[in-house]
């Protein structure tokens, strides 16, 4: 796979080595006419003697670094072509009166570097240029380090919460759940569901965004279970039922603890008429029940005044 790309990279590196061994820096001109010279040279020591001490300074010499010239040329050359192509595309779109939009990945890389060094002062300056798309790219770049990931999320939440869309929040839920940070995930999920209470359609959109970002984050089905469980805990019965049905469409099922919590919440509101059909859905979905489940089934029959059915329910 990518054999052609690798052979091109090796060819560019070989060309750079031929140039560098003759003590010449690699240089080229981009399609836009911009001259580029790689600045990699060996460092030498320069001594400065004073009446008190001798200072040793480092400064560039006339000798080029052959290895650095060779390894840096392929990516530098390709990036220069990418940048030139984007600029030429932008100019062509402007001449054709077309809109052009692109994501500056350098912004994400710079922000990522500041986060690794906890340089919040520099991040504050970048915040004015942030948008939800850039935040999304940074979150995806940080997904293997949930500690920094959570710090960045809280920083955005504090300084500019409008940048956190349903999609970015869904990504956060996936990363925290995948790293087994269930308490943090539930706290964020509770805020999201609370903010959706004024718009019924947002609950469906939330599931869609969680589903869309599922593969993007190489996530775990437990995030859907967490969503169902939180609806049950917050007594959002209609949303819990809808989430359960949609989970089944994609072959996800909640665990028995979440199902028991939903049944318990229903029975606390005397909704045995919903709890029992849900129990039947659990059995059809082959969810393994436990003694707590059976206790709630009997409780549901008691609420409905159907005591004669309590005994068969335990079989």
N, C-alpha and C positions, 0 to 999 in steps of 0.2 A: 504494500500500500504506500502511496506517495513516493514511489521510486523515482519518477521523473523530477519531482520537486527536490528530492535529496541529491540527485545527480547534478541538477542546476546549482544547488548550494555548494556542492563540492567543486564544481567548475569555477564558480566565482571566487571561492577560497583559494584555489590553485593560482588563478590570475593575480590575486592580491599578493600572494607569496612571491611570485616572480618579480613583481614591482618592488615589494618591500625589501627583498634581499639585496637590492641595488641601492638601498638607503633612500628610497623615494616614498613619500606618503601616497596612498591610493587617493586618486581624485577623479571626479567625473562631472558631467553637466547634466542636470535633469531636463526632461522634456520642456519645462518652462524656461530653460536658459539659465537656471541658477547654478553657479559653480559650487561644488562641494569638495572639501579637503578633509580627510580624516586626521585629527590632531594628535594621534597617539605616538608619543616619543618617549625615549628612555629618560629617566630622571638621574641627575648627577648631583654630587655634593659640592657645595660652595662654602668655603670657610671665610669667616669674617673675624679678624683678630682685633680685640679692643684692649684697653689698658686693664680691664677687669677680668675678661674671659674670652673664650673663643666660641663663636656661634657657628653652628652648622645648618645651612639652609639647603633645601632641595629645589632644583629648578630644571626645566627641560633642557636636554642636550640636542645636538644636531642629529643624533642617531635615532632612527625610527624603531618602534617595537614591532618586530616582524610578526610574532604570534598574534598580538592584539590587532594589527592591521589585517591579518588574514581572517581571524574569526569574526571581526566586527563588520567586514565589508558586505557579506551576503544580506544580513538583516538591514543594515543601513541603506544599501542600494534598493532593496525591495520597498522599504518604507518611503524612500524618496519618490519611487514610482507611484506608490499608493497615494501619497499626498498630492503629487502632480495630477494624477488622474482625477482625484476628487475636486481639485481646483478647476481643472478643465471642464469637468462635468457641471460644476456650479456656474461657470461662465456661460456654457452652452445653454443651461436652463434659463439663465437670466436673459440671454438673447432671444430665446424662444418664449419668453414670458411664462415660464413654468416655475412652480414652487419647488424648493429643494430643502430637504431636511436630512441631517446625519447625526450620528452619535460620536462624540469626541472621546475615544477610549483613553487618550492621554489624560483627560480629566480624572477618569476613574483610577488610573495608575497613580497619579499624583496624590489623590485623596487617600488611596490605599497606603501609600508610603507614609503620609502624615499620621494615619491611624496606627500603623505599626510602631511609630515612634511617639505616639500619644501627644502629638503636636497640635493641640486644640486651637491655639492662637492662629495658626496657618489655616486650619479648617474653617475657622470663623470667617476668614477672608474669602474662602471658596464658596461659602454658603450663599452669597449673593448671586452666584452663577449656577446654582443647583436647580434641578428640576426633577420630577418624579422618575423620568427615564434614567437620568444619571444615578439617582439613588438606587434604582433597581440594579444597574450594572455593578455598583459598588457592593451591594448586598450579595449578589451572586459571586463576586470575586472573594468575598470574605467568608463564604459559607463553610469552609473547613476550619475556621477559627471562631467558634461561637462566643468566646469571651469578648474579643474585639467587636464581633458582630453585634452583641447585645449592647455594648457601650455606644457604638455608632447609632443604633436604633434609638436609644434613650436620648442621645445628643440631638438627633433630628427631631424627636418627639418634643423636646424642650424648646428648641430654637425655631423650628418651622414645621409644625405637625401637618400642615397642608401638603407637604411633600410625600406623606405616607398614604398612598392610595390602597384600595382593597387588594390590588395585585401585590404591592410591596409588603403589605401586612400578611398576605397569604404565604409569601416567600419566607418571611420571618417565622411563621408558625411551622412551616416544614423544617427549617433548619433547627429550631429549638426542639421540636419533637424528635427529629432524627438523632439529636445529641442527648435525648432523654432528659431534657430540661422541662419537665411537664408543668411544674408550678409556674414558671415564667410564661410558658405557652398558654396556660389556662388564664393567667392574668391578662395577657394581651387579647386573647379570644373574648373574654368577658367585656372588655372595652369596645371591641369591634361590634359585638352583638348589641351592646347597649346603644351604640351610635346608629345602628341600623333600625332601631325600634320605630322610628318615625317614617320609615319607607319600607313597605312590605316587599317590594321588588328587589331591594338590596340583599335580602337573605338568599334569594335564588342566585344573585350575582356573586355573593360570597362563595357559595359552593362551586360555581363555575370557575372562579379565580383560583380556588384551592385545587380544583381538578386540573386546570390548565398548567399550574406551576408544579404539579406533582412530579412529572418526569424531569422537568427542568432542574429540580433540586435533588433528583434521585432519592425521593422521600420514602416514607413508610406509611402503610394504611392507617396507622394509629392516629394520624392527624384528622382523618374523617371520623374516627371513633371519638376523638376529643371534641369535635364540633357537635356531634350528636349528644354527647354527654353534657356539654355545656348548655345546650338548648333544654335538656331534661332538667338540669339543675336550676336553671332560671325560669322554669315553668312555661317555656315557650312550646306548648304541646304541638301545635300545628306545624311549626318549623322542625321540631324533632321528628315528627312522622314523615314529613316531606324529605328530610335528610336521610332517614332510614330507607325509604323507598328508592331514592336516587342512588344511595350506596349499593343497594342490591343490583341496580342496573349495571353497575361497573364491577360487580362481584366483590364488593367490600361488605363486611358485616361487623357491627360493633361487638365488643366483648360482653360477657355475661354481666359484669359489674355495671357497665353503662346501661344495659337493658333493665337490670334490676332497679337502678336509680330512676329510670323513666317510669317504670310501673309503680314504684313507690310514690313518685310525684303525682302521678295520675290518681292513685288511691287516696292521697292526702286531700285531693279536691273532689272526692267521691265520684270519680270518673271510671268506675269499673266497666262501664259500657265501652270504653276505649281500651282499657287495660287488657281485657280478655281477648279481643280480636288481635291485639298486638302480640299477646302470648302465642296465639295460633300462628302468627307470622314468624315468630322466633322458631317455633318447631319446624315450620316448612323450610326455614332458612338453615336448619340443622345446627342451630346454636345450642351448645350443651348447657342445660339448665342445672341449677343446684337447689339446695334445700330452701334458700331464701326465696327463690323464684316460686317454688311450690307454696310456700307460706303466703305469698302475695296473691297467688291464684285463688287459694281458699278464702283469703280476705275479700277478694273481689266477688266471689260467689255469695259470701255472707252479706256484703253490701247490697247485692241484688236480690237477697232473700231466697237464694236457691241453695239451701243447705244440703239438699239431697245430692248435689253434684260435687260436693267437696271431696267425698271419698274416691270417686273415679279419677279425680285430677291428680292423685298421687301415684297412679299406676304408670 
